[in-house]
Amino acid sequence: RIDPLIGSQITIDPSVNNSWWIDGIDVAYNTVDNEWLVVWNEEDPAGDPQFETEYDVLGQRVSASGALLGGQLLIGYEWGPDEKMCAVSYAATDNRYLVAWSHDPSDDTTTDDWGIKGRVLYGDGSFFDIAFDMDLLSGQEDYPDVAFDGTNWYMVRTRYYASDDTDITGAFFNT
């Protein structure tokens, strides 16, 4: 028998808005600073009322002992009503995280033009730069995942480009 729980549960965000739609949550371990970055999406209660929902990508650093470090990070917001399906990876060689998420560039509730946005954060949670487009193909792109190989990040995502055609594509990104 294995009992994997080695401590008490840690509440990252006690007041997630509209928690029925958390389809993006991920965590990465920072080996340099011995801490974690948790990312998730949640409904923005101050979102544009013309849209059915508006979601943002948030983050929280957590120490190895479970203490929350700093405040919540607004990683993906302001770019449209839907910033969902987030993923995070850590690059120890540069002490940086890459967060990727699905993005609706037209500010509407359709998914036909969804792409992938990314943002790089330093290990301390500060932003390296502004968010950037990671999608390179036409069609709806979503459900990204990212990993680091010691030199580059690799991002994969699904792409729907016709009513009956879906594929999985990937691309490398430097740190």
Kinemage of the C-alpha trace (Angstrom):
@kinemage 1
@onewidth
@group {chain A} dominant
@subgroup {mainchain}
@vectorlist {calphas} color= white
{ca arg a 1} P 0.000 0.000 0.000
{ca ile a 2} L 1.240 3.469 -0.894
{ca asp a 3} L -0.050 6.601 0.791
{ca pro a 4} L 1.159 9.477 -1.405
{ca leu a 5} L -0.182 12.370 0.698
{ca ile a 6} L 2.760 13.901 2.586
{ca gly a 7} L 1.118 17.036 3.962
{ca ser a 8} L -2.122 18.893 4.211
{ca gln a 9} L -3.960 20.322 1.218
{ca ile a 10} L -3.033 23.837 0.104
{ca thr a 11} L -5.753 26.221 -1.082
{ca ile a 12} L -4.402 28.161 -4.048
{ca asp a 13} L -7.519 30.230 -4.828
{ca pro a 14} L -10.411 30.037 -2.366
{ca ser a 15} L -12.775 32.108 -4.495
{ca val a 16} L -12.607 30.756 -8.044
{ca asn a 17} L -15.411 32.304 -10.074
{ca asn a 18} L -17.687 29.908 -11.963
{ca ser a 19} L -15.608 26.858 -11.080
{ca trp a 20} L -17.654 24.555 -13.321
{ca trp a 21} L -15.492 25.654 -16.255
{ca ile a 22} L -11.930 25.068 -15.111
{ca asp a 23} L -10.654 23.122 -18.084
{ca gly a 24} L -7.206 24.582 -17.778
{ca ile a 25} L -5.068 23.955 -14.728
{ca asp a 26} L -1.423 22.979 -14.646
{ca val a 27} L 1.654 23.158 -12.435
{ca ala a 28} L 5.413 23.354 -13.016
{ca tyr a 29} L 8.273 22.955 -10.551
{ca asn a 30} L 11.037 25.577 -10.400
{ca thr a 31} L 14.215 23.632 -9.585
{ca val a 32} L 16.300 26.792 -9.101
{ca asp a 33} L 14.097 28.431 -6.454
{ca asn a 34} L 12.502 25.219 -5.088
{ca glu a 35} L 8.952 26.414 -5.695
{ca trp a 36} L 5.953 25.788 -7.934
{ca leu a 37} L 3.892 27.833 -10.371
{ca val a 38} L 0.229 26.858 -10.585
{ca val a 39} L -1.782 28.247 -13.524
{ca trp a 40} L -5.525 28.054 -14.162
{ca asn a 41} L -8.341 29.827 -15.939
{ca glu a 42} L -11.413 31.262 -14.300
{ca glu a 43} L -14.330 33.461 -15.192
{ca asp a 44} L -13.710 37.183 -14.875
{ca pro a 45} L -16.633 38.608 -12.874
{ca ala a 46} L -15.952 42.048 -14.356
{ca gly a 47} L -16.019 40.702 -17.920
{ca asp a 48} L -17.802 42.364 -20.803
{ca pro a 49} L -21.564 41.849 -20.296
{ca gln a 50} L -22.185 41.418 -24.036
{ca phe a 51} L -20.460 38.039 -23.854
{ca glu a 52} L -21.790 34.922 -22.228
{ca thr a 53} L -18.543 34.413 -20.326
{ca glu a 54} L -15.091 35.906 -20.101
{ca tyr a 55} L -12.169 33.872 -18.813
{ca asp a 56} L -8.658 34.856 -17.771
{ca val a 57} L -5.476 32.880 -17.068
{ca leu a 58} L -4.133 33.345 -13.558
{ca gly a 59} L -1.125 32.007 -11.708
{ca gln a 60} L 0.168 31.584 -8.183
{ca arg a 61} L 3.648 30.757 -6.941
{ca val a 62} L 3.802 28.227 -4.093
{ca ser a 63} L 6.850 27.538 -1.924
{ca ala a 64} L 8.129 24.033 -1.251
{ca ser a 65} L 6.539 24.272 2.213
{ca gly a 66} L 3.155 25.195 0.717
{ca ala a 67} L 3.127 28.934 1.410
{ca leu a 68} L 1.661 31.185 -1.262
{ca leu a 69} L 4.348 33.501 -2.631
{ca gly a 70} L 3.273 36.983 -3.698
{ca gly a 71} L -0.152 37.724 -5.088
{ca gln a 72} L -2.047 36.094 -7.901
{ca leu a 73} L -0.551 36.704 -11.335
{ca leu a 74} L -2.765 37.966 -14.168
{ca ile a 75} L -1.055 36.073 -16.968
{ca gly a 76} L -3.664 35.975 -19.740
{ca tyr a 77} L -6.324 38.637 -19.624
{ca glu a 78} L -7.612 41.633 -21.631
{ca trp a 79} L -7.219 39.878 -24.981
{ca gly a 80} L -10.768 38.654 -25.441
{ca pro a 81} L -13.604 36.837 -23.769
{ca asp a 82} L -11.964 33.450 -23.745
{ca glu a 83} L -8.488 32.765 -22.426
{ca lys a 84} L -8.757 29.073 -21.526
{ca met a 85} L -7.056 25.674 -21.469
{ca cys a 86} L -3.716 26.795 -20.024
{ca ala a 87} L -0.471 24.868 -19.604
{ca val a 88} L 2.893 25.739 -18.024
{ca ser a 89} L 6.473 24.496 -18.341
{ca tyr a 90} L 9.672 25.502 -16.554
{ca ala a 91} L 13.120 26.052 -18.108
{ca ala a 92} L 15.800 25.696 -15.417
{ca thr a 93} L 18.585 26.865 -17.738
{ca asp a 94} L 17.025 30.350 -17.837
{ca asn a 95} L 14.882 30.248 -14.668
{ca arg a 96} L 11.784 31.007 -16.744
{ca tyr a 97} L 8.289 29.625 -17.194
{ca leu a 98} L 6.287 29.452 -20.398
{ca val a 99} L 2.514 29.618 -20.018
{ca ala a 100} L 0.371 28.796 -23.068
{ca trp a 101} L -3.408 29.016 -23.445
{ca ser a 102} L -6.235 29.034 -25.971
{ca his a 103} L -7.178 32.527 -27.098
{ca asp a 104} L -10.150 34.063 -28.927
{ca pro a 105} L -8.723 36.957 -30.992
{ca ser a 106} L -12.027 38.236 -32.390
{ca asp a 107} L -13.670 38.943 -29.042
{ca asp a 108} L -16.704 36.833 -29.801
{ca thr a 109} L -18.024 33.567 -28.458
{ca thr a 110} L -17.294 31.446 -31.532
{ca thr a 111} L -14.312 29.105 -31.574
{ca asp a 112} L -13.566 29.115 -35.324
{ca asp a 113} L -10.629 31.498 -35.015
{ca trp a 114} L -9.135 30.382 -31.720
{ca gly a 115} L -5.362 30.366 -31.522
{ca ile a 116} L -2.682 29.914 -28.890
{ca lys a 117} L -1.117 32.715 -26.851
{ca gly a 118} L 1.992 32.364 -24.732
{ca arg a 119} L 3.744 34.404 -22.096
{ca val a 120} L 7.165 33.950 -20.515
{ca leu a 121} L 7.646 34.677 -16.819
{ca tyr a 122} L 10.840 34.864 -14.821
{ca gly a 123} L 11.229 32.431 -11.940
{ca asp a 124} L 10.094 35.098 -9.469
{ca gly a 125} L 6.767 35.469 -11.295
{ca ser a 126} L 7.544 38.775 -13.009
{ca phe a 127} L 6.816 39.022 -16.717
{ca phe a 128} L 9.632 38.626 -19.216
{ca asp a 129} L 7.588 40.297 -21.952
{ca ile a 130} L 4.052 40.731 -23.251
{ca ala a 131} L 1.979 37.778 -24.449
{ca phe a 132} L 2.711 36.566 -27.973
{ca asp a 133} L 0.997 34.451 -30.623
{ca met a 134} L 2.102 30.822 -30.665
{ca asp a 135} L -0.328 29.639 -33.324
{ca leu a 136} L 1.035 29.343 -36.815
{ca leu a 137} L -1.774 27.628 -38.714
{ca ser a 138} L -5.310 28.431 -39.794
{ca gly a 139} L -8.288 26.873 -38.067
{ca gln a 140} L -9.275 26.520 -34.440
{ca glu a 141} L -6.319 25.725 -32.200
{ca asp a 142} L -6.724 24.818 -28.552
{ca tyr a 143} L -5.715 22.498 -25.697
{ca pro a 144} L -2.019 23.456 -25.681
{ca asp a 145} L 0.635 21.653 -23.692
{ca val a 146} L 4.267 22.692 -23.275
{ca ala a 147} L 7.503 20.970 -22.234
{ca phe a 148} L 11.160 21.985 -22.016
{ca asp a 149} L 14.024 19.859 -23.380
{ca gly a 150} L 16.974 21.710 -21.819
{ca thr a 151} L 17.285 24.108 -24.764
{ca asn a 152} L 13.844 24.877 -26.222
{ca trp a 153} L 10.189 24.667 -25.344
{ca tyr a 154} L 7.960 22.437 -27.413
{ca met a 155} L 4.266 23.308 -27.648
{ca val a 156} L 1.600 20.945 -28.971
{ca arg a 157} L -2.071 21.674 -29.559
{ca thr a 158} L -5.113 20.349 -31.351
{ca arg a 159} L -6.186 22.015 -34.582
{ca tyr a 160} L -9.655 21.801 -36.077
{ca tyr a 161} L -9.476 22.977 -39.667
{ca ala a 162} L -12.602 21.442 -41.188
{ca ser a 163} L -15.816 20.013 -39.790
{ca asp a 164} L -14.403 16.494 -39.933
{ca asp a 165} L -10.649 17.110 -39.778
{ca thr a 166} L -8.609 17.496 -36.609
{ca asp a 167} L -4.909 17.079 -36.113
{ca ile a 168} L -2.289 17.546 -33.450
{ca thr a 169} L 0.516 19.922 -34.327
{ca gly a 170} L 3.599 21.131 -32.516
{ca ala a 171} L 6.308 23.764 -32.740
{ca phe a 172} L 9.551 24.642 -30.944
{ca phe a 173} L 10.056 27.994 -29.198
{ca asn a 174} L 13.297 29.327 -27.727
{ca thr a 175} L 13.513 30.721 -24.223
